[in-house]
Structure formats: C-alpha cells, structure tokens
Amino acid sequence: MITSQVANKEAYYQANPRAAGCLVRVNNGDFAFLNRDSVIDCNNAELLPKADLLKKFDPAHGF
C-alpha cells in the first residue's frame, strides 16, 4: 500500500531493519498522482476492488 505517512512507517519498522528494507520511497516524479513524498509498504499488500481503489486517488491527477 502507498502512504504519505513516511515517518510513521519508518518508526514502525525501526525495530526490524530487515522489514524496513521493504519500504520503497516514491514521489511525484515516480507516480504523477502523488502530491507528496510517500512510501510503498511491500509488507502491507491489500486486495481492493477497482471501485474502492479509484476512491483512494485524487481525481485531478487521473489514473
């Protein structure tokens, strides 16, 4: 899952450095729909229906 709560994710995984390696930093240059620096947490995969996924994106950026 992608989150802009970078500090929270880093603090959560600080106790387990191996798991912290699964946080991938991304920004607007990587994905145009991001409006702030974020991380992809590869340890937190979610299966969402397309309709729910579309609700999580800012419509101004498209998908």
N, CA, C and O atoms as a CHARMM CRD file, in Angstrom:
* protein
*
  252
    1    1 MET  N      0.83700  -1.17400   0.00000 PROA 1      0.00000
    2    1 MET  CA     0.00000   0.00000   0.00000 PROA 1      0.00000
    3    1 MET  C      0.88700   1.24500   0.00000 PROA 1      0.00000
    4    1 MET  O      1.97600   1.23000   0.57400 PROA 1      0.00000
    5    2 ILE  N      0.44000   2.29500  -0.62400 PROA 2      0.00000
    6    2 ILE  CA     1.17800   3.55600  -0.66600 PROA 2      0.00000
    7    2 ILE  C      0.63200   4.47300   0.42600 PROA 2      0.00000
    8    2 ILE  O     -0.58100   4.61600   0.58200 PROA 2      0.00000
    9    3 THR  N      1.53700   5.08900   1.17500 PROA 3      0.00000
   10    3 THR  CA     1.13500   6.03700   2.20800 PROA 3      0.00000
   11    3 THR  C      2.08400   7.22800   2.22200 PROA 3      0.00000
   12    3 THR  O      3.26900   7.09700   1.91800 PROA 3      0.00000
   13    4 SER  N      1.55200   8.37600   2.57300 PROA 4      0.00000
   14    4 SER  CA     2.38700   9.57100   2.71200 PROA 4      0.00000
   15    4 SER  C      2.88100   9.72400   4.15000 PROA 4      0.00000
   16    4 SER  O      3.60200  10.67300   4.45600 PROA 4      0.00000
   17    5 GLN  N      2.50800   8.81900   5.01800 PROA 5      0.00000
   18    5 GLN  CA     2.94300   8.86000   6.41400 PROA 5      0.00000
   19    5 GLN  C      4.29800   8.15900   6.54800 PROA 5      0.00000
   20    5 GLN  O      4.42900   7.13100   7.21200 PROA 5      0.00000
   21    6 VAL  N      5.29600   8.75100   5.89500 PROA 6      0.00000
   22    6 VAL  CA     6.63400   8.16300   5.80800 PROA 6      0.00000
   23    6 VAL  C      7.24200   7.98000   7.19900 PROA 6      0.00000
   24    6 VAL  O      7.73300   6.89700   7.51500 PROA 6      0.00000
   25    7 ALA  N      7.21700   9.00600   8.01900 PROA 7      0.00000
   26    7 ALA  CA     7.83300   8.92900   9.35000 PROA 7      0.00000
   27    7 ALA  C      7.18800   7.84300  10.20600 PROA 7      0.00000
   28    7 ALA  O      7.88100   7.12800  10.93000 PROA 7      0.00000
   29    8 ASN  N      5.87000   7.71900  10.12600 PROA 8      0.00000
   30    8 ASN  CA     5.17900   6.68600  10.90200 PROA 8      0.00000
   31    8 ASN  C      5.60500   5.29100  10.47200 PROA 8      0.00000
   32    8 ASN  O      5.84500   4.42600  11.31400 PROA 8      0.00000
   33    9 LYS  N      5.70200   5.06900   9.17200 PROA 9      0.00000
   34    9 LYS  CA     6.11200   3.75400   8.67700 PROA 9      0.00000
   35    9 LYS  C      7.54900   3.44900   9.06700 PROA 9      0.00000
   36    9 LYS  O      7.85600   2.33200   9.48400 PROA 9      0.00000
   37   10 GLU  N      8.43800   4.44000   8.93500 PROA 10     0.00000
   38   10 GLU  CA     9.84000   4.22300   9.29300 PROA 10     0.00000
   39   10 GLU  C      9.97300   3.93000  10.78600 PROA 10     0.00000
   40   10 GLU  O     10.75800   3.06500  11.17400 PROA 10     0.00000
   41   11 ALA  N      9.22800   4.62700  11.61700 PROA 11     0.00000
   42   11 ALA  CA     9.27500   4.38800  13.06200 PROA 11     0.00000
   43   11 ALA  C      8.75100   2.99200  13.39200 PROA 11     0.00000
   44   11 ALA  O      9.30500   2.30200  14.24700 PROA 11     0.00000
   45   12 TYR  N      7.69900   2.58600  12.72000 PROA 12     0.00000
   46   12 TYR  CA     7.10400   1.27200  12.96400 PROA 12     0.00000
   47   12 TYR  C      8.09100   0.15200  12.65200 PROA 12     0.00000
   48   12 TYR  O      8.17700  -0.83100  13.38700 PROA 12     0.00000
   49   13 TYR  N      8.83000   0.30500  11.56200 PROA 13     0.00000
   50   13 TYR  CA     9.75800  -0.74500  11.14300 PROA 13     0.00000
   51   13 TYR  C     11.16600  -0.56700  11.69800 PROA 13     0.00000
   52   13 TYR  O     12.04300  -1.37700  11.39900 PROA 13     0.00000
   53   14 GLN  N     11.40400   0.45100  12.48400 PROA 14     0.00000
   54   14 GLN  CA    12.73600   0.69000  13.02700 PROA 14     0.00000
   55   14 GLN  C     13.21600  -0.49400  13.87400 PROA 14     0.00000
   56   14 GLN  O     14.41200  -0.78600  13.90600 PROA 14     0.00000
   57   15 ALA  N     12.31200  -1.15800  14.54200 PROA 15     0.00000
   58   15 ALA  CA    12.67400  -2.30300  15.37600 PROA 15     0.00000
   59   15 ALA  C     13.09000  -3.51700  14.55100 PROA 15     0.00000
   60   15 ALA  O     13.72100  -4.43300  15.07800 PROA 15     0.00000
   61   16 ASN  N     12.74700  -3.53500  13.27200 PROA 16     0.00000
   62   16 ASN  CA    13.08400  -4.66600  12.41200 PROA 16     0.00000
   63   16 ASN  C     13.68800  -4.14300  11.11300 PROA 16     0.00000
   64   16 ASN  O     12.96400  -3.93500  10.14000 PROA 16     0.00000
   65   17 PRO  N     15.00100  -3.92700  11.08200 PROA 17     0.00000
   66   17 PRO  CA    15.64400  -3.34600   9.89700 PROA 17     0.00000
   67   17 PRO  C     15.43600  -4.15400   8.61600 PROA 17     0.00000
   68   17 PRO  O     15.39600  -3.58100   7.52700 PROA 17     0.00000
   69   18 ARG  N     15.30300  -5.47200   8.73000 PROA 18     0.00000
   70   18 ARG  CA    15.07700  -6.27600   7.52100 PROA 18     0.00000
   71   18 ARG  C     13.72400  -5.94500   6.90000 PROA 18     0.00000
   72   18 ARG  O     13.60300  -5.88600   5.67700 PROA 18     0.00000
   73   19 ALA  N     12.72200  -5.73400   7.71800 PROA 19     0.00000
   74   19 ALA  CA    11.40100  -5.37300   7.21000 PROA 19     0.00000
   75   19 ALA  C     11.40400  -3.95900   6.64900 PROA 19     0.00000
   76   19 ALA  O     10.69200  -3.66800   5.68700 PROA 19     0.00000
   77   20 ALA  N     12.20200  -3.07900   7.24500 PROA 20     0.00000
   78   20 ALA  CA    12.26900  -1.69200   6.77100 PROA 20     0.00000
   79   20 ALA  C     12.78300  -1.62300   5.34300 PROA 20     0.00000
   80   20 ALA  O     12.49100  -0.66500   4.62800 PROA 20     0.00000
   81   21 GLY  N     13.54200  -2.61900   4.91900 PROA 21     0.00000
   82   21 GLY  CA    14.02600  -2.67000   3.54300 PROA 21     0.00000
   83   21 GLY  C     12.90700  -2.83300   2.53000 PROA 21     0.00000
   84   21 GLY  O     13.12700  -2.67500   1.33000 PROA 21     0.00000
   85   22 CYS  N     11.71800  -3.14600   3.00000 PROA 22     0.00000
   86   22 CYS  CA    10.56500  -3.31000   2.11400 PROA 22     0.00000
   87   22 CYS  C      9.77700  -2.01700   1.94200 PROA 22     0.00000
   88   22 CYS  O      8.72700  -2.00900   1.30000 PROA 22     0.00000
   89   23 LEU  N     10.27900  -0.92500   2.51000 PROA 23     0.00000
   90   23 LEU  CA     9.66800   0.38400   2.28700 PROA 23     0.00000
   91   23 LEU  C     10.35400   1.02500   1.09000 PROA 23     0.00000
   92   23 LEU  O     11.56800   1.22700   1.10000 PROA 23     0.00000
   93   24 VAL  N      9.58800   1.34000   0.07100 PROA 24     0.00000
   94   24 VAL  CA    10.12200   1.92200  -1.15800 PROA 24     0.00000
   95   24 VAL  C      9.66800   3.37300  -1.23700 PROA 24     0.00000
   96   24 VAL  O      8.47100   3.65400  -1.31100 PROA 24     0.00000
   97   25 ARG  N     10.62800   4.29200  -1.22100 PROA 25     0.00000
   98   25 ARG  CA    10.29100   5.72200  -1.30500 PROA 25     0.00000
   99   25 ARG  C      9.88400   6.07600  -2.73800 PROA 25     0.00000
  100   25 ARG  O     10.54600   5.68300  -3.69900 PROA 25     0.00000
  101   26 VAL  N      8.79000   6.82100  -2.86500 PROA 26     0.00000
  102   26 VAL  CA     8.29900   7.29100  -4.16200 PROA 26     0.00000
  103   26 VAL  C      7.85500   8.74300  -4.02200 PROA 26     0.00000
  104   26 VAL  O      7.58500   9.22700  -2.92300 PROA 26     0.00000
  105   27 ASN  N      7.78800   9.42300  -5.16400 PROA 27     0.00000
  106   27 ASN  CA     7.33100  10.81500  -5.16200 PROA 27     0.00000
  107   27 ASN  C      6.61000  11.09800  -6.47300 PROA 27     0.00000
  108   27 ASN  O      6.35200  10.18800  -7.26100 PROA 27     0.00000
  109   28 ASN  N      6.29000  12.36400  -6.69900 PROA 28     0.00000
  110   28 ASN  CA     5.54900  12.77300  -7.89200 PROA 28     0.00000
  111   28 ASN  C      6.29400  12.43600  -9.17600 PROA 28     0.00000
  112   28 ASN  O      5.66600  12.21200 -10.21100 PROA 28     0.00000
  113   29 GLY  N      7.61300  12.39500  -9.12700 PROA 29     0.00000
  114   29 GLY  CA     8.38900  12.02100 -10.30800 PROA 29     0.00000
  115   29 GLY  C      8.22800  10.55600 -10.67000 PROA 29     0.00000
  116   29 GLY  O      8.39300  10.17900 -11.83000 PROA 29     0.00000
  117   30 ASP  N      7.90500   9.72600  -9.68100 PROA 30     0.00000
  118   30 ASP  CA     7.68300   8.30100  -9.91900 PROA 30     0.00000
  119   30 ASP  C      6.25200   8.02100 -10.36800 PROA 30     0.00000
  120   30 ASP  O      6.01500   7.25000 -11.29800 PROA 30     0.00000
  121   31 PHE  N      5.31300   8.65800  -9.69400 PROA 31     0.00000
  122   31 PHE  CA     3.89000   8.48300  -9.99200 PROA 31     0.00000
  123   31 PHE  C      3.23100   9.85600  -9.99800 PROA 31     0.00000
  124   31 PHE  O      3.21800  10.53800  -8.97400 PROA 31     0.00000
  125   32 ALA  N      2.69300  10.26200 -11.11700 PROA 32     0.00000
  126   32 ALA  CA     2.12900  11.60800 -11.26600 PROA 32     0.00000
  127   32 ALA  C      0.97300  11.87900 -10.30800 PROA 32     0.00000
  128   32 ALA  O      0.70700  13.03600  -9.98300 PROA 32     0.00000
  129   33 PHE  N      0.28600  10.84300  -9.85200 PROA 33     0.00000
  130   33 PHE  CA    -0.86800  11.05600  -8.97800 PROA 33     0.00000
  131   33 PHE  C     -0.47300  11.36400  -7.53300 PROA 33     0.00000
  132   33 PHE  O     -1.33700  11.71900  -6.73100 PROA 33     0.00000
  133   34 LEU  N      0.80500  11.23800  -7.18300 PROA 34     0.00000
  134   34 LEU  CA     1.23400  11.55800  -5.81800 PROA 34     0.00000
  135   34 LEU  C      1.44500  13.06100  -5.68200 PROA 34     0.00000
  136   34 LEU  O      2.07400  13.68500  -6.53700 PROA 34     0.00000
  137   35 ASN  N      0.92300  13.63600  -4.61400 PROA 35     0.00000
  138   35 ASN  CA     1.13100  15.06600  -4.39200 PROA 35     0.00000
  139   35 ASN  C      2.07700  15.33000  -3.22300 PROA 35     0.00000
  140   35 ASN  O      2.26600  16.48300  -2.83500 PROA 35     0.00000
  141   36 ARG  N      2.67300  14.28100  -2.65600 PROA 36     0.00000
  142   36 ARG  CA     3.69600  14.42000  -1.60600 PROA 36     0.00000
  143   36 ARG  C      4.55300  13.16400  -1.56600 PROA 36     0.00000
  144   36 ARG  O      4.16000  12.11200  -2.07000 PROA 36     0.00000
  145   37 ASP  N      5.73400  13.28800  -0.95900 PROA 37     0.00000
  146   37 ASP  CA     6.60600  12.13000  -0.82200 PROA 37     0.00000
  147   37 ASP  C      5.87100  11.03600  -0.05800 PROA 37     0.00000
  148   37 ASP  O      5.14500  11.31000   0.89700 PROA 37     0.00000
  149   38 SER  N      6.06600   9.80500  -0.48700 PROA 38     0.00000
  150   38 SER  CA     5.34500   8.67600   0.08500 PROA 38     0.00000
  151   38 SER  C      6.25300   7.45800   0.13100 PROA 38     0.00000
  152   38 SER  O      7.39100   7.49400  -0.33700 PROA 38     0.00000
  153   39 VAL  N      5.73300   6.38400   0.70000 PROA 39     0.00000
  154   39 VAL  CA     6.41900   5.10200   0.65800 PROA 39     0.00000
  155   39 VAL  C      5.42200   4.03100   0.24800 PROA 39     0.00000
  156   39 VAL  O      4.23200   4.10500   0.55600 PROA 39     0.00000
  157   40 ILE  N      5.94000   3.03800  -0.45200 PROA 40     0.00000
  158   40 ILE  CA     5.17000   1.83000  -0.72600 PROA 40     0.00000
  159   40 ILE  C      5.61800   0.81800   0.31300 PROA 40     0.00000
  160   40 ILE  O      6.80700   0.51700   0.41500 PROA 40     0.00000
  161   41 ASP  N      4.69000   0.29800   1.07300 PROA 41     0.00000
  162   41 ASP  CA     4.99300  -0.70500   2.08700 PROA 41     0.00000
  163   41 ASP  C      4.71900  -2.07600   1.48200 PROA 41     0.00000
  164   41 ASP  O      3.57300  -2.52100   1.41600 PROA 41     0.00000
  165   42 CYS  N      5.77800  -2.73400   1.04400 PROA 42     0.00000
  166   42 CYS  CA     5.64200  -4.04400   0.39900 PROA 42     0.00000
  167   42 CYS  C      5.21600  -5.12700   1.38600 PROA 42     0.00000
  168   42 CYS  O      4.83700  -6.22300   0.97400 PROA 42     0.00000
  169   43 ASN  N      5.27300  -4.83400   2.67300 PROA 43     0.00000
  170   43 ASN  CA     4.82200  -5.78100   3.69300 PROA 43     0.00000
  171   43 ASN  C      3.32300  -5.66600   3.94200 PROA 43     0.00000
  172   43 ASN  O      2.76400  -6.45300   4.70500 PROA 43     0.00000
  173   44 ASN  N      2.67300  -4.70700   3.31500 PROA 44     0.00000
  174   44 ASN  CA     1.26200  -4.44800   3.57200 PROA 44     0.00000
  175   44 ASN  C      0.49500  -4.41400   2.25400 PROA 44     0.00000
  176   44 ASN  O      0.06200  -3.35600   1.79700 PROA 44     0.00000
  177   45 ALA  N      0.33800  -5.56800   1.66500 PROA 45     0.00000
  178   45 ALA  CA    -0.41500  -5.65500   0.40600 PROA 45     0.00000
  179   45 ALA  C     -1.90900  -5.76500   0.72200 PROA 45     0.00000
  180   45 ALA  O     -2.30100  -6.43100   1.68000 PROA 45     0.00000
  181   46 GLU  N     -2.72300  -5.11200  -0.08100 PROA 46     0.00000
  182   46 GLU  CA    -4.17200  -5.16400   0.09700 PROA 46     0.00000
  183   46 GLU  C     -4.83000  -5.49400  -1.23100 PROA 46     0.00000
  184   46 GLU  O     -4.42200  -4.99800  -2.28100 PROA 46     0.00000
  185   47 LEU  N     -5.83100  -6.32000  -1.17300 PROA 47     0.00000
  186   47 LEU  CA    -6.62200  -6.63700  -2.35300 PROA 47     0.00000
  187   47 LEU  C     -7.87800  -5.77600  -2.29500 PROA 47     0.00000
  188   47 LEU  O     -8.70000  -5.91300  -1.38800 PROA 47     0.00000
  189   48 LEU  N     -8.01500  -4.88300  -3.28200 PROA 48     0.00000
  190   48 LEU  CA    -9.15300  -3.96600  -3.31200 PROA 48     0.00000
  191   48 LEU  C     -9.88900  -4.09100  -4.63600 PROA 48     0.00000
  192   48 LEU  O     -9.25700  -4.26200  -5.67800 PROA 48     0.00000
  193   49 PRO  N    -11.21100  -4.00800  -4.61300 PROA 49     0.00000
  194   49 PRO  CA   -11.94700  -3.91600  -5.86800 PROA 49     0.00000
  195   49 PRO  C    -11.57500  -2.61000  -6.57200 PROA 49     0.00000
  196   49 PRO  O    -11.21100  -1.63300  -5.91700 PROA 49     0.00000
  197   50 LYS  N    -11.66500  -2.59200  -7.88400 PROA 50     0.00000
  198   50 LYS  CA   -11.28700  -1.41300  -8.65800 PROA 50     0.00000
  199   50 LYS  C    -12.04200  -0.16800  -8.18900 PROA 50     0.00000
  200   50 LYS  O    -11.45800   0.91200  -8.11300 PROA 50     0.00000
  201   51 ALA  N    -13.31400  -0.30300  -7.87800 PROA 51     0.00000
  202   51 ALA  CA   -14.11200   0.85100  -7.44300 PROA 51     0.00000
  203   51 ALA  C    -13.54600   1.45200  -6.15700 PROA 51     0.00000
  204   51 ALA  O    -13.50400   2.67400  -6.01400 PROA 51     0.00000
  205   52 ASP  N    -13.11200   0.60900  -5.22500 PROA 52     0.00000
  206   52 ASP  CA   -12.52900   1.10900  -3.97900 PROA 52     0.00000
  207   52 ASP  C    -11.16300   1.72700  -4.22400 PROA 52     0.00000
  208   52 ASP  O    -10.81000   2.72400  -3.59500 PROA 52     0.00000
  209   53 LEU  N    -10.40000   1.14800  -5.12600 PROA 53     0.00000
  210   53 LEU  CA    -9.07800   1.67300  -5.44100 PROA 53     0.00000
  211   53 LEU  C     -9.18200   3.07900  -6.02700 PROA 53     0.00000
  212   53 LEU  O     -8.40100   3.96300  -5.67300 PROA 53     0.00000
  213   54 LEU  N    -10.13100   3.28300  -6.91000 PROA 54     0.00000
  214   54 LEU  CA   -10.29800   4.59200  -7.54100 PROA 54     0.00000
  215   54 LEU  C    -10.66200   5.67400  -6.52700 PROA 54     0.00000
  216   54 LEU  O    -10.34200   6.84400  -6.73900 PROA 54     0.00000
  217   55 LYS  N    -11.32000   5.30500  -5.43600 PROA 55     0.00000
  218   55 LYS  CA   -11.68600   6.27300  -4.39800 PROA 55     0.00000
  219   55 LYS  C    -10.46400   6.79500  -3.65000 PROA 55     0.00000
  220   55 LYS  O    -10.52600   7.85400  -3.02600 PROA 55     0.00000
  221   56 LYS  N     -9.37000   6.07100  -3.70700 PROA 56     0.00000
  222   56 LYS  CA    -8.16600   6.45400  -2.96600 PROA 56     0.00000
  223   56 LYS  C     -7.29000   7.43800  -3.72600 PROA 56     0.00000
  224   56 LYS  O     -6.33100   7.96200  -3.16000 PROA 56     0.00000
  225   57 PHE  N     -7.59200   7.70400  -4.99000 PROA 57     0.00000
  226   57 PHE  CA    -6.77900   8.59500  -5.80900 PROA 57     0.00000
  227   57 PHE  C     -7.46100   9.93700  -5.99700 PROA 57     0.00000
  228   57 PHE  O     -8.68700  10.02100  -6.05300 PROA 57     0.00000
  229   58 ASP  N     -6.66900  10.96900  -6.09400 PROA 58     0.00000
  230   58 ASP  CA    -7.16600  12.31700  -6.35600 PROA 58     0.00000
  231   58 ASP  C     -7.58800  12.38600  -7.82100 PROA 58     0.00000
  232   58 ASP  O     -6.74800  12.20100  -8.70100 PROA 58     0.00000
  233   59 PRO  N     -8.85700  12.64600  -8.10800 PROA 59     0.00000
  234   59 PRO  CA    -9.32500  12.66600  -9.49500 PROA 59     0.00000
  235   59 PRO  C     -8.64700  13.73200 -10.34900 PROA 59     0.00000
  236   59 PRO  O     -8.67400  13.64100 -11.57600 PROA 59     0.00000
  237   60 ALA  N     -8.04900  14.72300  -9.73500 PROA 60     0.00000
  238   60 ALA  CA    -7.35800  15.76300 -10.50100 PROA 60     0.00000
  239   60 ALA  C     -6.13300  15.21600 -11.22200 PROA 60     0.00000
  240   60 ALA  O     -5.67100  15.80400 -12.20000 PROA 60     0.00000
  241   61 HSD  N     -5.61100  14.09700 -10.74600 PROA 61     0.00000
  242   61 HSD  CA    -4.40900  13.52100 -11.34400 PROA 61     0.00000
  243   61 HSD  C     -4.70800  12.37700 -12.29800 PROA 61     0.00000
  244   61 HSD  O     -3.81800  11.93700 -13.02600 PROA 61     0.00000
  245   62 GLY  N     -5.91400  11.89700 -12.31000 PROA 62     0.00000
  246   62 GLY  CA    -6.26500  10.78400 -13.18300 PROA 62     0.00000
  247   62 GLY  C     -5.66100   9.48100 -12.70300 PROA 62     0.00000
  248   62 GLY  O     -4.92900   9.42500 -11.71400 PROA 62     0.00000
  249   63 PHE  N     -5.99900   8.43000 -13.44700 PROA 63     0.00000
  250   63 PHE  CA    -5.47700   7.10800 -13.10600 PROA 63     0.00000
  251   63 PHE  C     -5.42500   6.27000 -14.34700 PROA 63     0.00000
  252   63 PHE  O     -5.01400   5.11100 -14.29200 PROA 63     0.00000
